[in-house]
Amino acid sequence: MDSTFDKGADLTIETYMNHLRQEKDKVMDRFIGNSKALLTSFSPMSPLSNLVVDMLFGWGNEYLLSKKMEKADLGVLNFGGIRAALQQGRITIGDIYQIFPFDNTVTFVSLKGSELKRMFDGFTEKRNTALANVQTIYSTGKLISCTIGGFPIENDKIYTMVTINFIATGGDDFLKNIHLESVTNLDAQLRDIFIEEIQKKTANNLEIEAVRDDRVIIRPTP
């Protein structure tokens, strides 16, 4: 093999591909906001996972309100879907694609409180998920308390969960063998929602920031 194989190159296609790469780079490098600090994701709770699941939960409730439907009760997002940290400083579209490389979409799941309890029964201090509007308490590695919106779970109440299609279809086994009353899939991608929410904050001259709170409590081993 030598340089003779290059002589037949179609410069029209090569030029077109270079153009597409340049356009892609322009989109990916587009500025959308600033992060006040480095935000990382880790179990059982982290600044970045809190930020993302809270944004998902808030967006879901805005959507339900626009449809004149009752608010959701909780947000659920798996740690594995967050694939990179949000660096301090300038945020670009490309940064968000690194954080969310998968095309996960928003999904609403309705289920009885008794089934929701079964989901939480499968959680431990080391095997859990990112949650919004939920407080979990662990002791000696086991879940000993779970409240939603500050209240215990009621067995016969129907709860609405804002999550993603990956979890709703069995991803990470959180809903394995859990009976769901209904599942509603939207076309809205988690990645696009995060970009949209960052842009909203930027429009109001706000930086992106997140803090750890008491949604997860780990009690010391006696």
N, C-alpha and C positions, 0 to 999 in steps of 0.2 A: 504493500500500500504506500502510495506517495502522493505528491501534490496534484497529480493528474485527476484525482477524485474530486478536487475542489473546482475544477474548471467548469463543471456543468451546473454549478450552484445557481438557483433561481434568485437573482438579486431582488426581484419584485416581492417574493414571499419573505425573504430575509428582512427587507426594509419594513414590510408590513408587521412582521413579528417584533422587530425592534421598536416600532411605533407603539404596539400594544403593550410591550413591557414598560415603556416610558410613561404611557397613560396610566397603567396600573400603579407604578411607583408614585405618580402624582396623587392618585386617590389615597393610597396607603399612607402617604406622608402628610395628609391633610390634618391640620391642627383642629382639635375639638375642645381642648380644655387643659387645665393644670391640676396635678395632684399635689396636695400639700405635703405628703410624705410617701415613702415606700409602703405599699400595701401588699401583704402576702396572704396566702390562703393555707390553712392547716386545720386539722380536726383537734378538738371538737368545736372550736369556735375561733374565728380570726377576723381581723379588720376587713379584708377583702371579701370574704364569704358573707359576712354580715351586710356589707354594702350592697353586694349583688342580689342577695335574696330579699333584702328590704326593697330594693328598686323593683324587683320582679313582683313582689307582693303589692307595692303601691301602684304599679302600672296595671296589675290585674284588677285592683279595686276601682281604678279610674275607668277601666273598660266596662266593668259590670255596672257602674253608676251610669255610664253613657247608654247602657241597654236597659236602664231602670230595673236592675236586678239587685238582689241583696248582696252585701259585701262578703268577700271571702273571709275565712276564719284564720287561715295560716298559709304561709309560703314554705315550700320545700325545694331544696336544690342540692344536688350531690357535689361533694368536694372534687370528685374526679372530673367534672365538667369544666373546672377552672384550671387551666393548664399553664398559666404563667402569672407572675406578679405584675402589679401595676406600679411602674417606676415613678419615683418622685419627679415632679416637673412637668414638662410638656407631654401631652397625651395626643396621640395620632390615631387615625383609623386603623393603621397597621398594628398598633399596640393592642387594640381590642380584638383583632383577629388572632393574635398570638394567645390572648387569654381565653378566647372562645373559638377554637378552630372547628368545632362541630356545628352543624346547622340545626341545633335544638330549637324547638318552637314551644310557645306557651300552651299549656294544657290545663283545663280546669277539671278537677276530679271531685265528685261528691261521694261521701261514704258515711255510714253510721259511726257514732262515737265508739261503739263496741269494736268495730273493725279498725278504727283509728288507734284504739288502745293496743290492739294486736300488732299494729305496725310499730308502735313505740316499744312494745315488749321485746322486740327484736334488737333494740339498741343497747349498746354498752358504751362505756367511756371511750373505747377504741373503735367501735363500729357504730357510726351515727351519720348524721347529715346536717347541712346548714338549714336553719329554721328561722322564720319570721313570725312574730306575734306568739311565740311559744317560749316557755321557760322549762328547762329540764334540769334536774338535780341528780347527780351521781354520787354514790358512796361505795367504796371498795370495788370500783369498776362497774357497778351495776346501776341501772336507772331506778331511782326510788320515788321520783315525783315528776309529774308533767302537767302543766297547766297551759291553757290557750286563752290569751287575752286576760290572764289573771284568774281564770276559773277552771275548776276540775272538768275533765271530759265527761259528758253525759252519754250514757250508753245508747239511748234512743234518739238523740239529736242527730240531724243530718248536718255534716260539716262540709264546707267547700274549701278545697285546697288549690292554691295556685302553684303549679309546678311546670315541668317540661315533659315533652313526649317521651323522652328516654326513660324517665322514672315511671310514667303512666303505663308504659308498655312492658314493664318488668325489669328495667335496668337497675342494677345493684341489688335486686331482690327486695327492695323496701316494701313493695306492694305484692310480693309473691304470696299467693293463696289468700289474698285480701279481697273480700267482695266489694265491688264498687257499684254504687247506685247509678252513676252516669259518668261519662268521659266526654269532654268537649275540647276538640283540638282547634287551635287558631293557626293562621299562616304567619303570625308575628314571631320573628326569631329573637331569642334571648340577646344575641349579639347586637341586633339593631335597637332593641329597647335600651340597652346599656349606653349605646352611642347617643340615642335620643335624650336620655336623662342627663348625661354629661353635658350635652349641648344646652339643655335648659338651664342648668346651673351656671354655665359659662355666660349665657345671655344675661343672667342676673348678677354677673361679676363675682361668682362664688367659685372657690376652688373645691376639688373633690377631696373629701376627708372622711374617715371612718374611725370609730373607736370601739374597743371591746366594752361590752356591757355585762349585765348579769343574766343574759338569756340562757347561759350554761353555767352551772355552779358545780364545782368538783369539791366535795367535802373531804377533808384529810382523813386518812385511814386511822381509826382509833388505835 
